[in-house]
């Protein structure tokens, strides 16, 4: 009977993808880099804000593998020894994660396999398309703006400035709609945290978005930080009201 219980527990612990408990496995493929090249898995140091290496492996037959445990999804970066200034982001979280990388476009690595990484891939696609559209706009209109500036043509300058603001609002709108539609996504949590970076953070909107998030997200390290930020901001706002 004891042996049967142990076998049953092991079956429960191991999912159909072979991952045990909070284990993760990142299976990467890269074209264009030699075998033996070091690959670094990094995350942001909470004190300094700088990336620190948490694991190092080498490329073998065009592939690399990271394995470990992840109590909660945390954004990490993967960087290659021979190209130190290029890398890509992914969520380290329990499950099987795949990464297909090309040496000439490392930042556009195709990441898949877990919920948050699938969502991240969608956002990278949106962001890549958005950046291209913005750069095209800038390249086309910068000479026009400079010429208008010389001629003091405020009508043209104001028109282009409005179009520029529309670009900025498009990104903000995308993020806010994403938060509302994806309460279980770590990206939503990161977007909410990013709202504090505004010159005039809309605390009511931040709190509304945060309250709508899944309870599991709120229990993550980032989720707890946001809760603390909200509480401190509310106390600060109340203090200003009393002074006035």
N, C-alpha and C positions, 0 to 999 in steps of 0.2 A: 504493500500500500504506500509506504514512504517513497519508494522508487517511482511509483505512478504519479504521486503528487509532484515530485521534482520534474518529471518529464512534462507534466501538464503546465507547470509554471514556466518552463523554458519555451514551450510553444506559445504561450501568451506573450512572453517578453519579446520574442523574435517576430517581427512583422513579415509580410510577404516579400519585402524588399531586402530582408537579411539584416536590418538595422536593429540593434538591441537597445532598449530603453531610450536614453537621450543621445544615442550615438549618431554621428554624422559621417558621411564619406563624400569627399569632393573628388570626382574623377575628371581630370582635365586632359584635353588633347590640344596640341599646338603644332602648327606648321612653321617651319623656318628657323627653329632653334636647335642647336646641337645637343645630343645626349650628354648628360653630365652637368648641364646648366642648372644652377640652383634656382629654386622657386620659393618665394617667401610669402607666407600667410601673415598678414599684419592687421592690427586693429589700433584704434586711436587711444592713446594714453589719457586717462581722465584728468591727470594733473597738468600735463604739459600741452595736451592737444596734438602732440606729434605722433606719427605712426610708429608702432613698435612691433617687432617680429615675434609671433607666438609659435611658429613652426616653420621648419625648412625641409624641403625634399629636393630631389633632383629629377630631371627629365630622363626617362628611359624609353627608348623606342618611340619617341614623340609623345609620351604620356607622362602624367604626374598624378599622384594621389595624396590627399590629406585625410587623416582620420582622427576622430577625437569625440569629445562629448560637448553638448551644447544645452545648458539648462534653459536658455531662452534665445530667441533669434537676435543676433547681434551683427551689425554691418561690419564687414571686413574688407580688406583689399588684398589682391594677389599681384605680386610684382616679380619680375624676372631679373636675374643677376646681370645679364648682358645688356638689358635695356632699363636702367634704373629709373628713368623719368616717365615710364609708361606702365600702366597697370589697369586693373578693372575691379569694380566693387561687386560684392555678393553678400547675401545673408548666410552666415553660418548658423544653421538650425538642424534639428534632428531630421534624418532622412538621407536619401541618396541625391546628391547634387551633381549635375554634369556641367562642364564648361568647355566649349569649343572655341579655340583662340587662333587667330592668325597674327603672325609676327608684325605685319604691316598695319594692323588695325586692332591692337590689343584692347583699347578702350571699348570696342564694340563686340567683345566676347559674348557668345550666345550661352546664357545661363538658364538652366531649367531643372525640373525634378521635384521641387518643393513649392508650396503655395507662395511664400514671400518672394522667392527667386523668380517664379513665373511672373508675378506682379512687377517685380523690378525690371524684368526684360521688357515688359510692355511700356513701362515708363521711359526706359532708355530709348526705345523706338520713338515715342512721342517727342522726347527731348532732342533727339538727333534731327528729326524732321523740323522741329521748331527752330533750332539753332541754324539750320540751313536756310530756312525761310527768313530769319532775322538777318543773317549775313548777306543774303541776296538783296534784301531791302536796304541795308546799310551801304553796300557797294554801289547800288543804283542811285541812291538819294544823297549820299554824302557830298558829291560834287555840286549837286543842285542846292543843297543847304549852304555850302560854303560860298557859292556864287550869290545866293540870296542875302547872305550875311554882308558881303561886300557892298551890295546895292541897297542894303537896309530895307529889303523887301520883307516886311514883317508878316504879310499875308501868307507867303510861301513858307516862311519859317514856322509860323504857328500851325499851318496845315501839317507839315512834316513832324512837328513835335506832338501833335495830337495822334498821328499814326504811330509814333513811337510809344506813346502811353498806351495805345490800344494793344500793342504787342505785349507790353508788361502785364496788362490786365488779362490778356488771354492766358498767360501762364498761371497767374493767381487764380483765375476762374477754374482752370483745369484742376489745380490742386484742391480747391475747395469742393468742387463736385466729386472729386475722387474720395475725399474724406467722408462725405455724406453717403457715398455708395459702397464704400469698402471699410466698414467698422472693424473688421478682423485683421486688416493689413498693417504690417509694421510701417509701410510707407505712409499711411494715414497718420500714425503717431509721429513720424519724423516731420511731416508737413505741419502738423499742429505745433510742434516744438519750434519749427522755423518761423512761425508767425510772430514769435516774441522778438525776432530780429528786425521787425519793421520799426521805422522811426516813431510811429504812434500805434503800438499794438492795440488791437481791438479786443479788450479783455472779455467782453460779453460774448463775442463770436468765438474766441479761443475756448472759453468755458463750455459753450454750447457744443462745439465740435468734440471736445474732450469727453463730455458727459455721454455723448452718443457712441463712443468707442466701446469695443468689447471688453468685458471685465478682465480677461486674461492679459490684454494689452496694458491695461492700467497697472497690473502687478509686475510688469517688467521694470528693469532699472530706469529706462527712459520714461516710462509711464509714471513712475513715482517722482521723478525729477520734475516732470511737467506739473503734476499735482502740487508739488511744493512751490513751483514758480507761480502758479495761479493763486495759491493761498497767500504768498508774500506780496503779490501784486494787489490783491484785494485789501490786505492790511494797509499797504501804502496808499491806496486810493481812499480808504476810510480815514486815514490820518490826515490827508490833504483836506478832506471835507471838514474835519473838525477845526483845522487851522483857519479855514475860510469862514 
